[in-house]
Amino acid sequence: MSKRDFYEVLGVSRGASAEEIKKAYRTKAKELHPDRNSDNPRAESQFKEANEAYEVLKDADKKAAYDRFGHAAFEGGMGGGARGGRHGFGGGDFSSAFSDVFDDLFGDFMGGQRGGGGRRAARGSDLRYNLKVTLEEAYSGLQKTINVPTAVACSACSGSGAEGGAEPTACPTCSGMGKVRAQQGFFTVERTCPTCSGLGQIIKNPCKSCSGAGRVEKNRALNVNIPAGVETGTRIRLAGEGEAGMRGGPPGDLYIFVEVAAHDLFERDGVNLYCRVPVSMAKAALGGAIEVPTIDGGRGRVHIPSGSQSGRQMRLRGKGIPALRGGGVGDMFIELAVETPVNLTSRQKEILREFEDLSEDNNPETKSFFSTVKSFWDGMKG
């Protein structure tokens, strides 16, 4: 049976570009892969046919020979395609062709760098620092010095990891690629090189100060600007302040996670503050003005209406927390807690009893409640 035209196999024209040929092959490879076509007995042969076509057309020299001589270019020793017989185009060797597409499809997900070079310098890890601040500090913002234990570039070898600053050499196992390949059935599987751990380089004479790592552990003092308005969970990123990279690689970032401590007087809800203020029974009944603290250390004056009950709130505008990214300042809410007097003297008790006798019409909520209770009991009797 004569072979089909390679361009026909991939479904492209003879004038197709290398990118168009590659794209067509990727589509065919996905469509015809045997693992996805268990019910199609011809899928495997068609899959091999597509790989054979791509193996030729992806190479500019082989493509030129095929365009001129057709299939005859690779038969009877006319071309360079029959390498060692077993791996000739007629034998349908598609491992190298498919590995190209496999790299394209999955290389980014596996963290690989295709082509020559491997990971010659690894980026340093990102660091997290938990910073606890007071509510007053969150209100005003501050500059704070923190000590961060981290890995910094080794000064003895300037981060190279080699004694005397010598240059690392290419890893003999992976030839500097950082990866090694192994054939497994249809696939060429790529793994991190065990000799150089994916760096693509080895150090023959490691630096004595850092044992070849290119970095050492050290505490660093950093000045951090904490903006006004931060709250628990706020994350501040300091680019390049994380761990130093391996063997001269770029540093990671430092992430500061802010926690705002609880306050003895104020409770925060977003940009608003709440302050629970106890008032005497007489002050709540008669009304009057009271002074309350504010988060900036000042004082605010609040007027209590006569007859105020526990839970009543008054607002002090603009006395809350500033919004983190602008947008004004929150408010402060004063919540009254009417306090029942304790440890009464005989005279105080006498006055209160007299007041109780005279205040039958001064407690509307009490009167309403017991009226409802009476109706409830009468209903139960009926």
C-alpha positions in Angstrom: 0.0 0.0 0.0 1.5 3.4 -1.0 2.1 6.0 1.6 -0.2 9.0 1.8 1.2 12.4 1.1 2.6 13.8 4.4 0.9 17.2 3.9 -2.4 15.4 3.4 -1.8 13.4 6.5 -1.5 16.5 8.6 -4.1 18.4 6.6 -2.0 21.3 5.6 -1.0 22.8 2.3 2.5 22.6 0.8 3.1 26.2 1.5 2.3 25.9 5.2 4.6 27.6 7.7 6.5 25.7 10.4 4.1 27.0 13.0 1.1 25.9 10.9 2.6 22.4 10.5 3.2 22.2 14.2 -0.3 23.4 15.1 -1.8 20.8 12.7 0.3 18.0 14.2 -0.7 18.9 17.7 -4.4 18.7 16.7 -3.9 15.4 15.0 -1.8 14.0 18.0 -4.6 14.8 20.4 -7.3 13.5 18.1 -5.6 10.2 17.2 -3.8 9.2 20.4 -4.5 5.5 21.1 -5.4 6.1 24.7 -8.3 8.3 23.6 -9.4 5.9 20.8 -9.7 2.5 22.3 -12.7 1.7 20.1 -10.9 2.6 16.9 -8.5 -0.2 15.7 -6.9 2.2 13.1 -6.1 4.9 15.6 -2.6 3.6 16.4 -1.5 3.3 12.8 -2.9 6.7 12.0 -1.2 8.2 15.0 2.1 6.7 13.8 1.5 8.0 10.3 1.0 11.6 11.7 4.1 11.4 13.7 6.1 10.1 10.7 4.8 13.0 8.7 5.7 15.6 11.3 9.1 14.1 11.9 9.9 15.0 8.3 8.0 18.3 7.8 9.3 19.9 11.0 12.9 19.7 9.8 13.7 22.3 7.1 16.3 20.1 5.3 14.1 17.0 5.4 11.1 19.0 4.3 13.1 20.4 1.3 14.2 16.9 0.3 10.6 15.6 0.6 9.2 18.5 -1.4 11.7 17.6 -4.2 11.7 13.8 -4.1 8.7 12.8 -2.1 8.9 9.6 -0.1 11.8 8.4 -2.3 14.0 10.9 -0.5 14.1 8.6 2.5 14.2 5.2 0.8 17.2 3.3 -0.5 19.8 5.5 1.2 18.9 8.6 -0.7 18.3 10.7 2.4 19.5 10.9 5.9 16.3 9.6 7.4 17.0 5.9 7.9 19.3 6.4 10.9 20.3 2.9 12.0 17.4 1.2 10.2 15.2 0.8 13.3 14.6 4.5 13.7 14.0 5.4 10.0 10.8 7.2 9.0 9.4 4.0 7.6 9.6 2.5 11.0 7.3 5.1 12.4 9.6 6.4 15.2 7.5 9.2 16.7 9.0 9.5 20.1 11.1 12.6 19.3 8.3 14.2 17.3 5.8 13.7 20.0 8.2 14.8 22.8 8.4 18.3 21.0 4.6 18.6 21.3 4.6 17.1 24.8 7.0 19.8 25.8 4.8 22.5 24.3 1.7 21.2 26.0 3.0 20.3 29.4 6.4 22.0 29.8 5.1 25.1 31.5 3.1 23.1 34.0 6.1 21.1 35.0 8.2 24.2 35.6 10.7 23.3 32.8 12.7 25.4 30.6 13.1 23.8 27.2 16.1 24.2 24.9 19.6 24.5 26.2 20.4 25.8 29.6 18.2 24.4 32.3 17.7 26.3 35.5 21.1 27.8 36.0 20.0 30.0 38.9 17.0 29.3 41.0 14.8 32.1 42.4 14.7 32.4 46.1 11.7 31.5 48.1 9.1 34.0 49.2 8.9 34.6 53.0 6.1 35.4 55.3 6.4 37.6 58.4 3.5 38.0 60.9 3.4 41.5 62.3 1.2 42.5 65.3 0.3 46.2 65.7 -1.9 48.1 68.1 -5.2 49.7 67.1 -3.6 53.1 67.7 -0.8 52.1 65.3 -3.3 50.9 62.7 -5.1 54.3 63.0 -2.1 56.5 62.5 0.3 54.3 60.5 3.9 53.9 61.4 7.4 52.9 60.3 8.6 49.8 62.1 11.9 47.9 62.1 11.5 44.2 61.9 14.2 41.4 62.1 13.7 38.8 59.4 15.6 35.5 59.5 16.4 34.7 55.9 19.0 33.4 53.5 21.2 36.1 52.0 23.8 35.9 49.2 27.1 34.6 50.5 29.7 37.4 50.6 32.7 35.0 50.3 31.7 33.7 46.8 29.4 36.6 45.8 26.5 34.1 45.6 28.1 31.8 43.0 28.6 28.9 45.5 32.2 28.3 44.2 35.3 28.9 46.1 37.1 32.0 45.1 34.2 33.1 42.8 35.0 30.4 40.2 32.4 29.7 37.6 30.3 26.5 37.9 30.7 23.9 35.2 28.0 22.2 33.1 26.6 19.1 34.8 28.0 16.0 33.0 24.8 14.0 33.5 22.4 16.3 31.8 24.9 18.4 29.8 23.6 21.5 31.4 20.0 20.9 30.6 18.9 20.4 34.2 16.8 17.4 33.0 17.2 13.9 31.8 15.0 11.9 29.5 13.9 8.3 29.6 11.8 6.4 27.0 8.6 4.8 28.4 6.4 3.3 25.7 5.0 6.0 23.4 6.4 8.8 25.6 9.7 10.4 26.3 9.5 11.2 30.0 11.6 14.2 31.3 12.8 14.3 34.9 14.9 16.6 37.0 18.5 15.7 36.8 19.5 13.8 40.0 23.1 15.0 39.9 22.6 18.8 39.8 19.0 18.9 41.1 17.8 20.7 38.0 20.3 23.5 38.1 22.2 22.4 35.0 25.5 23.1 36.8 27.8 21.6 39.4 30.5 23.1 41.5 33.7 21.2 41.6 35.2 23.3 44.5 32.3 24.5 46.7 32.6 27.6 48.8 33.6 26.8 52.4 31.4 29.5 53.8 28.1 28.4 52.2 28.9 24.8 51.2 28.2 25.6 47.6 24.7 26.9 48.2 25.6 30.5 47.3 23.7 31.8 50.3 23.9 31.8 54.1 21.3 32.1 56.9 21.2 35.6 58.5 18.9 37.9 60.4 18.1 41.1 58.5 16.7 44.3 59.9 14.2 45.9 57.6 12.3 49.2 57.9 8.7 48.7 57.0 6.1 51.4 56.3 2.7 50.4 57.8 0.0 52.6 56.2 -2.8 54.0 58.2 -6.0 51.9 58.0 -4.4 48.5 58.0 -6.5 45.7 59.6 -6.1 42.1 60.4 -5.4 40.2 57.2 -3.8 43.1 55.4 -0.8 41.8 53.3 2.1 44.0 52.4 4.5 42.8 49.7 8.2 43.8 49.7 9.6 42.8 46.4 13.1 41.3 46.4 13.3 41.1 50.2 12.7 37.4 50.5 15.3 34.6 50.4 18.3 35.1 48.1 18.3 32.9 45.0 20.5 29.9 44.6 23.8 30.6 42.9 23.1 34.1 42.0 19.4 33.7 41.2 16.9 36.5 41.8 15.6 36.9 45.4 12.1 36.0 46.4 9.6 38.5 48.0 8.7 39.2 51.6 5.0 39.2 52.5 4.1 40.9 55.8 0.7 39.8 57.2 -0.7 42.3 59.7 -2.7 41.4 62.8 -4.3 44.2 64.8 -4.5 43.5 68.5 -7.7 43.8 70.4 -8.2 47.1 72.3 -9.5 47.6 75.9 -11.8 50.4 75.0 -12.7 50.2 71.3 -14.0 47.5 69.0 -13.4 47.8 65.3 -15.7 47.0 62.4 -14.1 48.0 59.2 -13.5 51.7 59.4 -15.9 52.3 62.2 -15.2 52.1 65.9 -17.6 51.1 68.8 -17.2 52.2 72.4 -19.4 50.9 75.1 -19.9 53.5 77.8 -21.6 52.8 81.1 -23.9 55.6 82.4 -25.8 55.8 85.7 -29.5 55.1 85.9 -30.1 58.8 86.9 -28.0 60.1 84.0 -29.9 57.9 81.5 -33.2 59.1 83.0 -32.4 62.8 83.2 -30.1 63.1 80.2 -27.0 65.2 80.0 -23.5 65.4 78.5 -20.7 62.9 78.9 -17.1 62.9 77.7 -15.8 59.8 75.8 -12.3 58.9 74.6 -11.3 58.9 70.9 -8.7 56.7 69.2 -6.5 59.7 68.5 -6.1 60.2 72.3 -8.5 63.1 72.5 -11.9 63.5 74.0 -15.4 63.7 72.5 -18.5 65.2 74.1 -21.8 63.4 73.7 -25.3 64.5 74.7 -27.4 61.7 76.2 -31.2 62.3 75.6 -33.4 61.9 78.7 -35.0 58.5 79.0 -32.1 56.7 77.1 -32.1 52.9 77.4 -29.2 50.4 77.3 -28.0 49.8 73.8 -28.8 53.2 72.5 -26.1 54.5 70.1 -24.8 58.0 69.4 -22.4 58.8 66.5 -19.3 60.8 66.4 -18.6 61.5 62.8 -15.0 61.2 61.5 -13.7 59.7 64.7 -13.2 56.2 63.3 -10.3 54.6 61.3 -9.1 56.0 58.0 -9.7 53.9 54.9 -6.6 52.0 53.8 -6.5 53.3 50.2 -8.2 56.6 50.8 -11.9 57.3 50.7 -12.3 59.1 54.0 -12.5 58.2 57.7 -15.0 56.1 59.5 -17.2 57.1 62.5 -17.2 56.2 66.2 -20.4 54.9 67.8 -21.1 55.3 71.5 -23.2 52.5 72.9 -24.9 53.2 76.2 -24.9 50.7 79.0 -27.3 51.8 81.7 -25.9 50.7 85.0 -28.0 49.5 88.0 -26.6 50.9 91.3 -25.2 48.5 93.8 -24.2 48.7 97.5 -26.9 51.1 98.3 -27.1 52.9 101.7 -30.3 52.9 103.7 -31.1 56.4 102.7 -30.6 55.5 99.0 -32.9 52.5 99.3 -35.5 54.7 101.0 -35.3 57.2 98.1 -35.6 54.5 95.5 -38.6 52.9 97.2 -40.3 56.3 97.2 -39.4 56.8 93.6 -40.7 53.4 92.7 -44.1 54.2 94.3 -44.3 57.4 92.3 -43.1 56.0 88.9 -46.0 53.8 87.8 -46.5 55.8 84.6 -42.8 56.4 83.9 -42.0 52.9 82.7 -44.0 52.3 79.5 -42.1 49.3 78.4 -42.6 47.5 81.7 -46.3 48.4 81.7 -46.7 47.1 78.1 -44.9 43.9 78.9 -47.0 42.9 81.9 -50.2 43.9 80.0 -49.1 41.4 77.3 -48.3 38.8 80.0 -51.8 39.2 81.6 -53.4 38.7 78.2 -51.4 35.6 77.6 -52.4 34.0 81.0 -56.0 34.9 80.4 -55.9 33.2 77.0 -54.3 30.1 78.6 -57.1 29.9 81.1 -59.8 30.2 78.4 
